[in-house]
Amino acid sequence: MRALSIWWIIGLIVLAALAAGAMIAFGNENMGKAGFLIIGALLAIITTVLVDVRKRQVQVRDLARVLYAELTHLVARCVFDSEKPWKPYWPKDASPGLMNATKLRKFAPAVPTVYSATAGQLALLPGTAPQTLIEFHYRLSALRREIDNTVAGANPSDSSNVPIGALRQVGLRFRQTLAPSLKALEALAPLVADSAEMEKHARTSYYETRPGSDLTKTLSERIDALLTEPFSME
């Protein structure tokens, strides 16, 4: 719509220039000068519009980049923890082991700072990027809340284990972050020029600490593999 408006203005400038030139050529100098004044005003308008368009493009680019940088780290952490230790808690009647509240607290995801600070600007992002980001962060918040509530209701003694049912619920919350995280990555990556390098840096920072990990396996590939794992909501 804005591009169409610019072309309308350009067309008006051309018409005004032709009209002004014709008036001067036929001796109507005052009307010709008025025509050129109109041209000047139209040029000022189009310059303002073009500057505004460029500013918006830069703003969207920078916003997408910082959001993607934070997103890749948040997703990498969810994927990393889902693979180990939470994936074994997904099947029905799973009992891979217990843990105490102190250990469970360590799996709470970080509170996103960039997303929180830029939430009011999400509408600037094109396509499905705003919606997918909101959906992922909603799931991430649900996971964090599940862990916080479980820890708050646990026995304060470090030696007391959290019930298996509560651990399974946390594990399922981890799984619920995966599909939204994949959609968010796919929606935001095309807006970021060096998205592949940023994603690689984020996942490597986690997987280089896990012996035997394939550092070339992308987050998308890891999420796809996790989503094929059996699970039960019961």
Backbone as a chain_set.jsonl record, in Angstrom:
{"seq": "MRALSIWWIIGLIVLAALAAGAMIAFGNENMGKAGFLIIGALLAIITTVLVDVRKRQVQVRDLARVLYAELTHLVARCVFDSEKPWKPYWPKDASPGLMNATKLRKFAPAVPTVYSATAGQLALLPGTAPQTLIEFHYRLSALRREIDNTVAGANPSDSSNVPIGALRQVGLRFRQTLAPSLKALEALAPLVADSAEMEKHARTSYYETRPGSDLTKTLSERIDALLTEPFSME", "coords": {"N": [[0.832, -1.199, 0.0], [1.926, 1.239, 0.831], [4.023, 1.413, -0.994], [2.551, 1.678, -3.328], [1.416, 4.195, -2.893], [3.684, 5.793, -3.056], [4.359, 5.523, -5.743], [2.169, 6.791, -6.871], [2.655, 9.415, -6.041], [5.056, 9.904, -7.397], [4.109, 9.78, -10.004], [2.426, 12.02, -9.995], [4.338, 14.029, -9.676], [5.75, 13.86, -12.091], [3.703, 14.53, -13.892], [3.144, 17.137, -12.983], [5.577, 18.376, -13.532], [5.675, 18.221, -16.323], [3.418, 19.749, -16.931], [4.129, 22.235, -15.813], [6.386, 22.843, -17.313], [5.242, 23.058, -19.843], [3.578, 25.276, -19.489], [5.414, 27.334, -19.048], [6.722, 27.259, -21.47], [4.711, 28.143, -23.154], [4.425, 30.739, -22.373], [3.179, 31.329, -19.932], [4.407, 32.164, -17.319], [4.088, 32.543, -14.512], [2.217, 30.564, -13.735], [3.757, 28.401, -14.409], [5.858, 28.595, -12.558], [4.405, 28.16, -10.238], [3.708, 25.543, -10.668], [6.199, 24.291, -10.452], [6.694, 24.776, -7.768], [4.789, 23.136, -6.645], [5.86, 20.706, -7.444], [8.19, 20.705, -5.897], [7.077, 20.484, -3.334], [5.877, 17.96, -3.526], [8.139, 16.379, -3.913], [9.353, 16.708, -1.423], [7.511, 15.356, 0.158], [7.669, 12.703, -0.824], [10.306, 12.146, -0.227], [10.254, 12.167, 2.574], [8.544, 10.007, 3.019], [10.053, 7.876, 1.933], [12.295, 7.918, 3.61], [11.059, 7.233, 6.01], [10.163, 4.659, 5.383], [12.621, 3.358, 5.076], [13.695, 3.61, 7.659], [11.904, 2.035, 9.066], [12.407, -0.482, 7.944], [15.024, -0.934, 8.824], [14.546, -0.931, 11.57], [12.869, -3.179, 11.858], [14.628, -5.174, 10.99], [16.705, -5.026, 12.937], [15.234, -5.529, 15.261], [14.246, -8.129, 14.769], [16.66, -9.497, 14.734], [17.778, -9.307, 17.36], [15.774, -10.525, 18.825], [15.828, -13.071, 17.699], [18.359, -13.941, 18.409], [18.104, -14.227, 21.204], [16.003, -16.06, 21.225], [17.108, -18.412, 20.031], [18.869, -19.301, 22.0], [17.139, -19.806, 24.14], [15.526, -21.801, 23.028], [17.471, -23.74, 22.44], [18.221, -24.489, 25.015], [15.815, -25.634, 25.96], [15.559, -27.808, 24.193], [17.928, -29.212, 24.674], [17.624, -29.93, 27.399], [15.274, -31.4, 27.153], [16.068, -33.631, 25.712], [17.713, -34.856, 27.551], [17.363, -34.634, 30.923], [14.597, -35.154, 30.415], [13.062, -36.429, 28.397], [12.741, -39.27, 28.927], [10.633, -39.206, 30.751], [8.277, -38.916, 29.38], [6.661, -41.137, 28.276], [3.711, -43.131, 29.074], [3.217, -44.155, 32.425], [5.904, -43.872, 33.001], [8.981, -44.173, 34.747], [11.702, -43.077, 35.228], [13.343, -42.227, 37.24], [13.913, -40.338, 40.263], [14.117, -36.933, 41.518], [15.333, -34.31, 43.622], [13.94, -31.206, 44.933], [15.835, -29.174, 44.754], [17.517, -29.92, 42.637], [15.611, -29.996, 40.583], [14.897, -27.313, 40.365], [16.991, -26.22, 38.923], [16.401, -26.605, 36.279], [14.617, -24.727, 35.448], [13.63, -22.478, 32.954], [15.343, -19.539, 31.72], [14.229, -16.195, 32.34], [12.984, -14.365, 29.679], [14.593, -11.497, 28.518], [14.923, -9.739, 26.322], [12.637, -10.269, 24.756], [10.619, -9.514, 26.568], [11.187, -6.801, 26.835], [10.719, -5.815, 24.299], [8.16, -6.408, 23.573], [6.052, -4.713, 22.888], [6.687, -3.979, 20.331], [6.369, -6.078, 18.633], [4.435, -6.249, 16.655], [5.543, -5.032, 14.464], [6.958, -6.937, 13.108], [6.896, -9.023, 10.226], [4.487, -11.304, 8.646], [3.947, -14.473, 10.207], [5.547, -14.234, 12.378], [5.188, -12.623, 14.846], [2.98, -13.971, 16.12], [3.919, -16.635, 16.4], [6.104, -16.277, 18.08], [4.854, -15.337, 20.391], [3.322, -17.596, 21.069], [5.343, -19.495, 21.599], [6.663, -18.299, 23.805], [4.598, -18.268, 25.615], [4.304, -21.017, 26.155], [6.822, -21.456, 27.231], [6.685, -19.909, 29.526], [4.686, -21.313, 30.864], [6.038, -23.685, 31.42], [8.081, -22.745, 33.113], [6.517, -21.815, 35.213], [5.337, -24.208, 36.058], [7.542, -25.603, 37.096], [8.333, -23.822, 39.13], [6.05, -23.85, 40.791], [5.986, -26.537, 41.52], [8.393, -26.831, 42.886], [7.933, -25.019, 44.957], [5.922, -26.331, 46.337], [7.169, -28.555, 47.285], [8.896, -30.607, 49.707], [11.053, -28.851, 51.82], [13.439, -30.055, 52.475], [16.559, -31.087, 51.217], [16.976, -33.737, 50.717], [14.58, -34.853, 50.107], [12.58, -36.296, 47.661], [10.913, -35.219, 44.656], [7.576, -36.08, 43.814], [6.883, -38.647, 41.371], [4.77, -38.185, 39.608], [4.568, -35.405, 39.522], [7.025, -34.81, 38.395], [6.721, -35.978, 35.881], [4.813, -34.294, 34.83], [6.256, -31.916, 34.587], [8.091, -32.801, 32.682], [6.391, -33.165, 30.477], [5.617, -30.551, 30.067], [7.992, -29.536, 29.106], [8.057, -30.876, 26.654], [5.916, -29.648, 25.386], [6.911, -27.204, 24.659], [8.307, -27.593, 22.34], [7.193, -27.9, 19.614], [6.044, -25.258, 19.232], [8.454, -23.813, 19.484], [9.897, -24.601, 17.242], [8.299, -23.556, 15.176], [8.559, -20.83, 15.741], [11.305, -20.404, 15.32], [11.447, -20.974, 12.567], [9.819, -18.985, 11.515], [11.117, -16.61, 12.177], [13.772, -16.801, 11.329], [14.119, -16.233, 8.463], [14.177, -13.475, 8.51], [16.558, -12.703, 9.486], [19.821, -12.119, 8.667], [22.195, -13.59, 9.285], [21.23, -15.947, 10.434], [21.718, -18.737, 10.523], [24.336, -18.951, 11.514], [24.011, -17.79, 14.027], [22.201, -19.549, 15.226], [23.764, -21.857, 15.266], [25.82, -21.084, 16.999], [24.371, -20.816, 19.389], [23.362, -23.449, 19.901], [25.747, -24.902, 19.998], [26.954, -23.898, 22.269], [25.662, -25.234, 24.271], [25.716, -28.025, 23.594], [28.392, -28.684, 23.339], [29.159, -29.23, 25.852], [28.233, -31.695, 26.395], [29.392, -34.83, 26.243], [30.167, -36.63, 23.27], [28.184, -35.565, 21.659], [26.599, -34.633, 18.589], [27.652, -31.945, 17.055], [26.921, -30.764, 14.712], [24.28, -31.167, 14.217], [21.277, -29.614, 13.738], [19.064, -27.39, 15.591], [16.446, -27.58, 14.654], [16.436, -30.13, 13.473], [16.89, -31.68, 15.729], [14.61, -31.097, 17.22], [12.608, -32.134, 15.546], [13.255, -34.848, 15.748], [12.763, -35.308, 18.474], [10.009, -34.873, 18.613], [8.98, -37.153, 17.521], [9.098, -38.999, 19.457], [7.491, -41.262, 21.748], [4.719, -40.301, 23.838], [2.595, -39.538, 26.631], [-0.29, -37.933, 27.876], [-1.577, -38.658, 30.135]], "CA": [[0.0, 0.0, 0.0], [2.81, 2.395, 0.89], [4.739, 1.468, -2.266], [1.601, 2.206, -4.297], [1.307, 5.631, -2.64], [4.898, 6.433, -3.563], [4.257, 5.598, -7.2], [1.196, 7.843, -7.161], [3.343, 10.699, -5.863], [5.996, 10.052, -8.515], [3.312, 10.105, -11.185], [1.999, 13.409, -9.881], [5.511, 14.88, -9.909], [6.011, 13.866, -13.542], [2.641, 15.317, -14.529], [3.332, 18.539, -12.62], [6.752, 18.871, -14.256], [5.277, 18.406, -17.718], [2.488, 20.88, -17.003], [4.876, 23.473, -15.547], [7.224, 23.105, -18.483], [4.39, 23.503, -20.946], [3.11, 26.628, -19.193], [6.529, 28.264, -19.28], [6.972, 27.277, -22.917], [3.66, 28.92, -23.815], [4.423, 32.108, -21.872], [2.506, 31.502, -18.642], [5.522, 31.926, -16.394], [3.615, 32.445, -13.125], [1.665, 29.226, -13.542], [4.884, 27.467, -14.47], [6.542, 28.64, -11.257], [3.533, 27.492, -9.267], [3.843, 24.105, -10.913], [7.463, 23.814, -9.876], [6.521, 24.782, -6.316], [4.064, 21.898, -6.338], [6.837, 19.622, -7.599], [9.053, 20.722, -4.71], [6.31, 19.955, -2.196], [5.724, 16.514, -3.725], [9.449, 15.771, -3.671], [9.553, 16.679, 0.03], [6.655, 14.292, 0.696], [8.198, 11.388, -1.164], [11.551, 11.956, 0.532], [9.86, 11.815, 3.942], [7.998, 8.64, 2.997], [11.152, 6.94, 1.705], [13.098, 7.87, 4.838], [10.267, 6.484, 6.985], [10.206, 3.242, 4.977], [13.968, 2.841, 5.37], [13.821, 3.492, 9.113], [11.105, 0.881, 9.482], [13.13, -1.672, 7.52], [16.15, -1.106, 9.748], [13.983, -1.272, 12.875], [12.424, -4.569, 11.786], [15.828, -6.012, 10.895], [17.389, -5.054, 14.229], [14.335, -6.187, 16.216], [14.259, -9.56, 14.479], [17.979, -10.067, 15.047], [17.972, -9.479, 18.813], [14.803, -11.524, 19.269], [16.285, -14.389, 17.248], [19.514, -14.315, 19.232], [17.594, -14.729, 22.479], [15.174, -17.241, 20.957], [17.922, -19.599, 19.784], [19.41, -19.784, 23.273], [16.038, -20.37, 24.916], [15.135, -23.06, 22.387], [18.553, -24.701, 22.628], [18.139, -24.995, 26.39], [14.653, -26.527, 26.04], [15.866, -29.031, 23.449], [19.005, -29.876, 25.406], [17.053, -30.55, 28.6], [14.278, -32.396, 26.751], [16.779, -34.855, 25.338], [18.227, -35.448, 28.787], [16.783, -35.91, 31.365], [13.132, -35.15, 30.477], [12.425, -37.324, 27.432], [12.297, -40.533, 29.529], [9.42, -39.028, 31.561], [7.119, -38.707, 28.518], [5.73, -42.259, 28.086], [2.785, -43.45, 30.161], [3.787, -44.973, 33.517], [7.368, -43.761, 33.016], [9.598, -43.999, 36.074], [13.151, -43.099, 34.992], [14.09, -41.846, 38.427], [13.416, -39.171, 40.984], [15.079, -35.875, 41.818], [14.818, -33.422, 44.664], [13.52, -29.874, 44.495], [17.02, -28.372, 44.437], [17.936, -30.273, 41.274], [14.547, -29.599, 39.664], [14.93, -25.853, 40.193], [18.035, -25.885, 37.955], [15.889, -26.741, 34.922], [13.708, -23.62, 35.136], [14.2, -21.641, 31.887], [15.608, -18.14, 32.04], [13.192, -15.225, 31.975], [13.462, -13.627, 28.499], [14.702, -10.056, 28.729], [14.7, -9.028, 25.055], [11.226, -10.42, 24.4], [9.818, -8.698, 27.48], [11.442, -5.382, 26.591], [10.293, -5.42, 22.945], [6.833, -6.979, 23.302], [5.221, -3.706, 22.251], [7.105, -3.768, 18.946], [6.244, -7.329, 17.879], [3.565, -6.038, 15.494], [6.356, -4.585, 13.336], [7.479, -8.102, 12.397], [5.951, -9.474, 9.194], [4.048, -12.69, 8.61], [3.511, -15.16, 11.429], [6.587, -14.116, 13.417], [4.671, -12.217, 16.163], [2.134, -15.0, 16.716], [4.714, -17.804, 16.798], [6.901, -15.89, 19.244], [3.955, -15.295, 21.545], [2.964, -18.97, 21.421], [6.495, -20.138, 22.239], [6.916, -17.726, 25.127], [3.511, -18.729, 26.478], [4.672, -22.362, 26.593], [7.999, -21.345, 28.089], [6.197, -19.4, 30.803], [3.969, -22.417, 31.517], [7.068, -24.589, 31.933], [8.718, -22.102, 34.259], [5.526, -21.788, 36.299], [5.185, -25.592, 36.549], [8.706, -25.906, 37.932], [8.28, -22.98, 40.332], [4.99, -24.341, 41.675], [6.388, -27.848, 42.038], [9.449, -26.596, 43.882], [7.324, -24.342, 46.109], [5.117, -27.285, 47.086], [7.979, -29.699, 47.711], [9.506, -30.585, 51.029], [12.281, -28.054, 51.742], [14.628, -30.867, 52.704], [17.247, -31.452, 49.985], [16.966, -35.188, 50.536], [13.229, -35.288, 49.761], [12.368, -36.328, 46.219], [9.636, -34.764, 44.109], [6.804, -37.23, 43.333], [7.067, -38.952, 39.953], [3.7, -37.544, 38.844], [4.937, -33.999, 39.329], [8.148, -34.787, 37.449], [6.172, -36.269, 34.551], [4.135, -33.082, 34.374], [7.325, -31.014, 34.142], [8.608, -33.35, 31.432], [5.426, -32.881, 29.416], [5.712, -29.113, 29.794], [9.15, -29.376, 28.228], [7.67, -31.314, 25.308], [4.977, -28.677, 24.82], [7.641, -26.051, 24.127], [9.088, -27.955, 21.156], [6.55, -27.515, 18.348], [6.045, -23.789, 19.105], [9.814, -23.294, 19.291], [10.255, -24.844, 15.847], [7.564, -22.578, 14.37], [9.148, -19.508, 15.972], [12.591, -20.374, 14.617], [11.214, -20.944, 11.124], [9.205, -17.702, 11.138], [12.022, -15.488, 12.424], [15.06, -16.984, 10.647], [14.251, -15.513, 7.189], [14.334, -12.039, 8.743], [17.885, -12.49, 10.07], [20.793, -12.467, 7.628], [23.14, -14.604, 9.751], [20.471, -16.798, 11.354], [22.343, -20.057, 10.662], [25.493, -18.821, 12.401], [23.516, -17.514, 15.376], [21.637, -20.791, 15.759], [24.887, -22.752, 15.521], [26.497, -20.619, 18.219], [23.522, -21.105, 20.543], [23.304, -24.886, 20.213], [27.087, -25.375, 20.347], [27.253, -23.498, 23.647], [25.116, -26.267, 25.151], [26.067, -29.399, 23.252], [29.808, -28.956, 23.511], [29.341, -29.698, 27.229], [27.71, -33.065, 26.488], [30.308, -35.696, 25.488], [29.596, -37.466, 22.214], [27.109, -34.895, 20.926], [26.837, -34.225, 17.21], [27.518, -30.494, 17.068], [26.415, -30.287, 13.426], [22.839, -31.416, 14.157], [20.612, -28.348, 14.027], [17.96, -27.425, 16.548], [15.256, -28.063, 13.95], [16.57, -31.588, 13.345], [16.74, -32.258, 17.069], [13.198, -30.978, 17.602], [11.871, -33.122, 14.748], [13.5, -36.17, 16.326], [12.082, -35.383, 19.77], [8.558, -34.911, 18.408], [8.592, -38.511, 17.131], [9.17, -39.839, 20.657], [6.169, -41.521, 22.341], [4.402, -39.574, 25.065], [1.214, -39.672, 27.094], [-0.704, -36.838, 28.732], [-2.266, -39.214, 31.304]], "C": [[0.868, 1.25, 0.0], [3.585, 2.552, -0.403], [3.839, 2.052, -3.353], [1.46, 3.715, -4.148], [2.51, 6.374, -3.194], [4.826, 6.577, -5.079], [3.224, 6.635, -7.644], [1.853, 9.216, -7.074], [4.317, 10.95, -7.005], [5.257, 10.431, -9.791], [2.845, 11.542, -11.182], [3.144, 14.38, -10.144], [5.801, 14.989, -11.398], [4.97, 14.72, -14.268], [2.802, 16.808, -14.252], [4.511, 19.154, -13.374], [6.407, 19.138, -15.716], [4.368, 19.628, -17.876], [3.219, 22.203, -16.809], [5.745, 23.857, -16.735], [6.418, 23.637, -19.655], [3.926, 24.938, -20.737], [4.199, 27.666, -19.456], [6.788, 28.399, -20.778], [5.956, 28.13, -23.654], [3.473, 30.307, -23.197], [3.74, 32.34, -20.55], [3.509, 31.182, -17.528], [5.066, 31.756, -14.952], [3.032, 31.073, -12.819], [2.751, 28.165, -13.57], [5.635, 27.412, -13.152], [5.72, 27.951, -10.18], [3.623, 25.976, -9.42], [5.107, 23.54, -10.304], [7.437, 23.841, -8.344], [5.791, 23.514, -5.856], [5.006, 20.695, -6.423], [7.743, 19.538, -6.373], [8.365, 20.13, -3.497], [6.158, 18.438, -2.304], [7.034, 15.779, -3.489], [9.746, 15.669, -2.172], [8.741, 15.546, 0.663], [7.258, 12.917, 0.424], [9.51, 11.098, -0.44], [11.249, 11.524, 1.959], [9.356, 10.379, 4.01], [9.113, 7.617, 2.84], [12.046, 6.797, 2.934], [12.385, 7.057, 5.906], [10.286, 4.993, 6.678], [11.553, 2.63, 5.337], [14.165, 2.654, 6.871], [13.082, 2.262, 9.629], [11.81, -0.418, 9.124], [14.288, -1.974, 8.465], [15.651, -1.54, 11.127], [13.539, -2.732, 12.918], [13.618, -5.514, 11.763], [16.507, -6.146, 12.246], [16.546, -5.763, 15.283], [14.352, -7.692, 16.019], [15.571, -10.202, 14.912], [18.151, -10.295, 16.548], [16.984, -10.503, 19.372], [15.254, -12.93, 18.893], [17.478, -14.867, 18.072], [19.063, -14.887, 20.569], [16.801, -16.021, 22.274], [16.018, -18.493, 20.785], [18.5, -20.167, 21.081], [18.313, -20.411, 24.13], [15.61, -21.72, 24.353], [16.206, -24.122, 22.598], [18.516, -25.31, 24.028], [16.975, -25.967, 26.538], [14.931, -27.859, 25.361], [16.9, -29.867, 24.193], [18.458, -30.616, 26.629], [16.001, -31.6, 28.257], [14.945, -33.716, 26.405], [17.282, -35.603, 26.57], [18.171, -34.411, 29.892], [15.299, -36.095, 31.099], [12.433, -36.074, 29.494], [11.977, -38.657, 28.055], [11.037, -40.417, 30.387], [8.154, -38.949, 30.705], [6.17, -39.891, 28.395], [4.832, -42.482, 29.309], [3.466, -44.4, 31.144], [5.316, -44.947, 33.538], [7.862, -43.567, 34.441], [11.113, -44.063, 35.933], [13.984, -42.736, 36.212], [13.517, -40.585, 39.046], [14.515, -38.127, 41.131], [14.471, -34.984, 42.894], [14.542, -32.03, 44.107], [14.703, -28.997, 44.093], [17.494, -28.644, 43.019], [16.894, -29.81, 40.265], [14.603, -28.106, 39.36], [15.935, -25.437, 39.122], [17.528, -25.934, 36.514], [14.905, -25.636, 34.539], [14.332, -22.732, 34.057], [14.374, -20.198, 32.332], [14.43, -17.268, 31.625], [13.708, -14.405, 30.799], [13.471, -12.121, 28.738], [14.404, -9.271, 27.457], [13.231, -9.078, 24.672], [10.351, -9.526, 25.273], [9.965, -7.209, 27.17], [10.887, -4.901, 25.251], [8.893, -5.917, 22.596], [5.925, -5.994, 22.576], [5.555, -3.456, 20.794], [6.915, -5.006, 18.069], [5.405, -7.159, 16.618], [4.342, -5.535, 14.277], [6.849, -5.75, 12.504], [6.446, -8.602, 11.394], [5.506, -10.923, 9.388], [3.581, -13.228, 9.947], [4.491, -15.007, 12.586], [6.027, -13.671, 14.77], [3.881, -13.318, 16.853], [2.954, -16.195, 17.205], [5.587, -17.498, 18.011], [6.05, -15.882, 20.507], [3.607, -16.707, 22.014], [4.122, -19.685, 22.112], [6.706, -19.615, 23.648], [5.796, -18.063, 26.113], [3.846, -20.12, 27.031], [5.879, -22.335, 27.529], [7.601, -20.853, 29.476], [5.463, -20.489, 31.58], [4.951, -23.415, 32.112], [7.715, -24.011, 33.182], [7.786, -22.099, 35.47], [5.326, -23.181, 36.906], [6.33, -25.958, 37.485], [8.659, -25.108, 39.23], [7.23, -23.487, 41.315], [5.345, -25.682, 42.298], [7.432, -27.7, 43.128], [8.848, -25.967, 45.142], [6.517, -25.315, 46.968], [5.879, -28.48, 47.598], [8.485, -29.523, 49.129], [10.821, -29.809, 50.948], [13.561, -28.848, 51.966], [15.254, -31.282, 51.374], [17.179, -32.938, 49.709], [15.598, -35.708, 50.111], [13.025, -35.203, 48.256], [10.979, -35.818, 45.843], [8.879, -35.979, 43.588], [6.929, -37.406, 41.821], [5.99, -38.285, 39.097], [4.008, -36.089, 38.548], [6.089, -33.871, 38.335], [7.668, -35.067, 36.026], [5.488, -35.025, 33.976], [5.143, -32.05, 33.879], [7.874, -31.489, 32.799], [7.689, -33.059, 30.254], [5.391, -31.396, 29.072], [6.908, -28.812, 28.887], [8.766, -29.754, 26.795], [6.762, -30.298, 24.632], [5.66, -27.414, 24.31], [8.215, -26.329, 22.742], [8.447, -27.52, 19.842], [6.46, -25.992, 18.192], [7.434, -23.206, 18.88], [10.262, -23.475, 17.856], [9.57, -23.831, 14.931], [8.166, -21.183, 14.518], [10.487, -19.368, 15.257], [12.386, -20.216, 13.116], [10.625, -19.609, 10.673], [10.196, -16.548, 11.223], [13.322, -15.589, 11.619], [15.16, -16.237, 9.318], [14.456, -14.01, 7.341], [15.731, -11.68, 9.24], [18.946, -12.999, 9.094], [21.721, -13.606, 8.045], [22.476, -15.569, 10.726], [21.139, -18.149, 11.586], [23.53, -20.007, 11.624], [25.058, -18.584, 13.849], [22.949, -18.772, 16.018], [22.749, -21.782, 16.104], [25.614, -22.372, 16.809], [25.691, -20.989, 19.46], [23.551, -22.588, 20.897], [24.668, -25.429, 20.62], [27.427, -25.047, 21.789], [26.701, -24.49, 24.659], [25.71, -27.638, 24.855], [27.555, -29.7, 23.334], [30.124, -29.423, 24.934], [28.856, -31.136, 27.42], [28.596, -33.973, 25.635], [29.57, -36.541, 24.447], [28.497, -36.822, 21.413], [27.551, -34.547, 19.505], [26.592, -32.722, 17.115], [26.973, -29.933, 15.761], [24.895, -30.455, 13.309], [22.098, -30.169, 14.604], [19.5, -28.511, 15.057], [16.69, -27.959, 15.899], [15.288, -29.581, 13.813], [16.373, -32.273, 14.688], [15.273, -32.205, 17.533], [12.353, -32.004, 16.84], [12.03, -34.521, 15.331], [12.767, -36.342, 17.649], [10.571, -35.527, 19.609], [8.065, -36.283, 17.931], [8.594, -39.464, 18.336], [7.768, -40.056, 21.244], [5.965, -40.726, 23.622], [2.942, -39.816, 25.409], [0.891, -38.527, 28.038], [-1.399, -37.352, 30.0], [-1.36, -39.206, 32.524]], "O": [[0.596, 2.205, -0.728], [3.793, 3.67, -0.873], [4.295, 2.824, -4.196], [1.392, 4.437, -5.142], [2.369, 7.467, -3.742], [5.185, 7.616, -5.632], [3.394, 7.281, -8.678], [1.635, 10.074, -7.929], [4.402, 12.063, -7.524], [5.707, 11.281, -10.559], [2.856, 12.213, -12.214], [2.948, 15.428, -10.761], [6.066, 16.077, -11.908], [5.304, 15.523, -15.14], [2.627, 17.641, -15.142], [4.451, 20.307, -13.801], [6.801, 20.161, -16.277], [4.515, 20.424, -18.804], [2.976, 23.17, -17.531], [5.832, 25.025, -17.114], [6.849, 24.544, -20.365], [3.881, 25.726, -21.682], [3.938, 28.733, -20.012], [7.037, 29.491, -21.288], [6.282, 28.767, -24.656], [2.476, 30.977, -23.467], [3.722, 33.475, -20.075], [3.477, 30.124, -16.9], [5.601, 30.91, -14.236], [3.316, 30.488, -11.774], [2.682, 27.164, -12.857], [6.005, 26.337, -12.678], [6.258, 27.252, -9.322], [3.615, 25.232, -8.44], [5.103, 22.457, -9.718], [8.086, 23.018, -7.699], [6.124, 22.912, -4.835], [4.957, 19.79, -5.59], [8.031, 18.45, -5.873], [8.964, 19.38, -2.727], [6.289, 17.719, -1.314], [7.043, 14.682, -2.929], [10.313, 14.68, -1.708], [9.208, 14.867, 1.578], [7.348, 12.076, 1.319], [9.794, 9.955, -0.083], [11.901, 10.628, 2.495], [9.689, 9.632, 4.93], [9.124, 6.6, 3.534], [12.498, 5.699, 3.26], [13.015, 6.282, 6.626], [10.407, 4.163, 7.58], [11.616, 1.51, 5.844], [14.736, 1.653, 7.305], [13.566, 1.547, 10.506], [11.81, -1.359, 9.917], [14.504, -3.121, 8.855], [16.249, -2.402, 11.771], [13.799, -3.438, 13.893], [13.614, -6.54, 12.443], [16.848, -7.253, 12.662], [17.075, -6.512, 16.104], [14.458, -8.448, 16.984], [15.58, -11.331, 15.403], [18.618, -11.356, 16.964], [17.318, -11.26, 20.284], [15.085, -13.871, 19.669], [17.59, -16.051, 18.391], [19.579, -15.912, 21.016], [16.919, -16.961, 23.061], [15.68, -19.539, 21.339], [18.607, -21.384, 21.233], [18.538, -21.436, 24.774], [15.362, -22.665, 25.102], [15.891, -25.273, 22.899], [18.753, -26.506, 24.199], [17.12, -27.013, 27.171], [14.582, -28.916, 25.887], [16.756, -31.083, 24.321], [18.788, -31.779, 26.862], [15.846, -32.581, 28.983], [14.451, -34.787, 26.761], [17.272, -36.833, 26.612], [18.864, -33.396, 29.812], [14.752, -37.115, 31.516], [11.295, -36.47, 29.744], [10.892, -39.131, 27.716], [10.431, -41.436, 30.719], [7.054, -38.919, 31.257], [4.957, -39.681, 28.407], [5.159, -42.073, 30.423], [4.189, -45.317, 30.752], [5.95, -45.88, 34.03], [7.229, -42.877, 35.24], [11.748, -44.983, 36.448], [15.202, -42.918, 36.211], [12.737, -39.863, 38.424], [15.691, -38.405, 40.897], [13.252, -34.918, 43.052], [14.87, -31.723, 42.961], [14.584, -28.17, 43.189], [17.834, -27.718, 42.282], [17.247, -29.288, 39.207], [14.38, -27.689, 38.223], [15.751, -24.405, 38.477], [18.156, -25.365, 35.622], [14.41, -25.619, 33.412], [15.462, -22.274, 34.229], [13.654, -19.703, 33.199], [13.722, -17.579, 30.667], [14.775, -13.8, 30.905], [12.453, -11.544, 29.12], [13.712, -8.254, 27.501], [12.642, -8.06, 24.307], [9.445, -8.859, 24.773], [8.996, -6.452, 27.234], [10.615, -3.712, 25.084], [8.486, -5.851, 21.436], [5.117, -6.397, 21.74], [4.794, -2.793, 20.089], [7.263, -4.985, 16.889], [5.635, -7.845, 15.621], [3.833, -5.611, 13.158], [7.131, -5.585, 11.317], [5.25, -8.604, 11.685], [6.078, -11.663, 10.188], [2.913, -12.538, 10.717], [4.289, -15.585, 13.654], [6.362, -14.292, 15.779], [4.083, -13.576, 18.04], [2.713, -16.709, 18.297], [5.787, -18.357, 18.87], [6.475, -16.36, 21.559], [3.597, -16.983, 23.214], [3.916, -20.398, 23.094], [6.906, -20.393, 24.581], [6.034, -18.132, 27.318], [3.691, -20.371, 28.227], [5.946, -23.096, 28.494], [8.124, -21.331, 30.482], [5.595, -20.585, 32.8], [4.716, -23.938, 33.201], [7.877, -24.704, 34.186], [8.21, -22.347, 36.598], [5.165, -23.317, 38.119], [6.112, -26.551, 38.542], [8.913, -25.65, 40.306], [7.477, -23.55, 42.519], [5.041, -25.934, 43.464], [7.364, -28.361, 44.164], [9.209, -26.338, 46.259], [6.435, -25.149, 48.185], [5.309, -29.335, 48.276], [8.495, -28.418, 49.672], [11.635, -30.096, 50.07], [14.652, -28.359, 51.674], [14.552, -31.778, 50.493], [17.314, -33.354, 48.558], [15.465, -36.889, 49.788], [13.268, -34.161, 47.648], [10.014, -35.962, 46.593], [9.495, -36.846, 42.967], [7.066, -36.43, 41.084], [6.271, -37.864, 37.975], [3.741, -35.6, 37.451], [6.125, -32.938, 37.533], [8.157, -34.458, 35.074], [5.58, -34.749, 32.78], [4.912, -31.387, 32.868], [8.096, -30.688, 31.89], [8.156, -32.743, 29.16], [5.164, -31.027, 27.92], [6.839, -27.944, 28.017], [9.104, -29.048, 25.845], [6.84, -30.113, 23.418], [5.038, -26.629, 23.595], [8.578, -25.39, 22.033], [9.088, -26.844, 19.038], [6.772, -25.476, 17.118], [7.581, -22.215, 18.164], [10.935, -22.605, 17.302], [10.195, -23.307, 14.009], [8.272, -20.44, 13.542], [10.769, -18.33, 14.658], [13.067, -19.42, 12.47], [10.905, -19.153, 9.564], [10.124, -15.61, 10.429], [13.908, -14.566, 11.267], [16.205, -15.644, 9.051], [14.868, -13.345, 6.391], [16.056, -10.504, 9.399], [18.958, -14.178, 8.742], [22.004, -14.494, 7.242], [23.079, -15.964, 11.724], [21.134, -18.66, 12.706], [23.71, -20.906, 12.446], [25.665, -19.112, 14.781], [23.18, -19.038, 17.198], [22.676, -22.468, 17.124], [25.976, -23.236, 17.607], [26.254, -21.423, 20.464], [23.743, -22.947, 22.058], [24.758, -26.307, 21.479], [28.109, -25.821, 22.461], [27.206, -24.584, 25.778], [26.156, -28.334, 25.767], [27.94, -30.868, 23.392], [31.208, -29.944, 25.198], [29.048, -31.723, 28.485], [28.548, -33.887, 24.408], [28.499, -37.089, 24.71], [27.916, -37.479, 20.549], [28.71, -34.215, 19.256], [25.443, -32.28, 17.097], [26.602, -28.761, 15.697], [24.293, -29.925, 12.375], [22.274, -29.716, 15.735], [19.06, -29.622, 15.352], [15.94, -28.709, 16.524], [14.271, -30.243, 14.017], [15.753, -33.333, 14.763], [14.77, -33.142, 18.154], [11.49, -32.661, 17.422], [11.069, -35.287, 15.402], [12.21, -37.406, 17.916], [9.928, -36.23, 20.389], [6.862, -36.543, 17.938], [8.139, -40.604, 18.231], [6.948, -39.138, 21.239], [6.901, -40.503, 24.391], [2.155, -40.247, 24.566], [1.698, -38.183, 28.902], [-1.772, -36.55, 30.857], [-1.771, -39.637, 33.601]]}, "num_chains": 1, "name": "protein.A"}
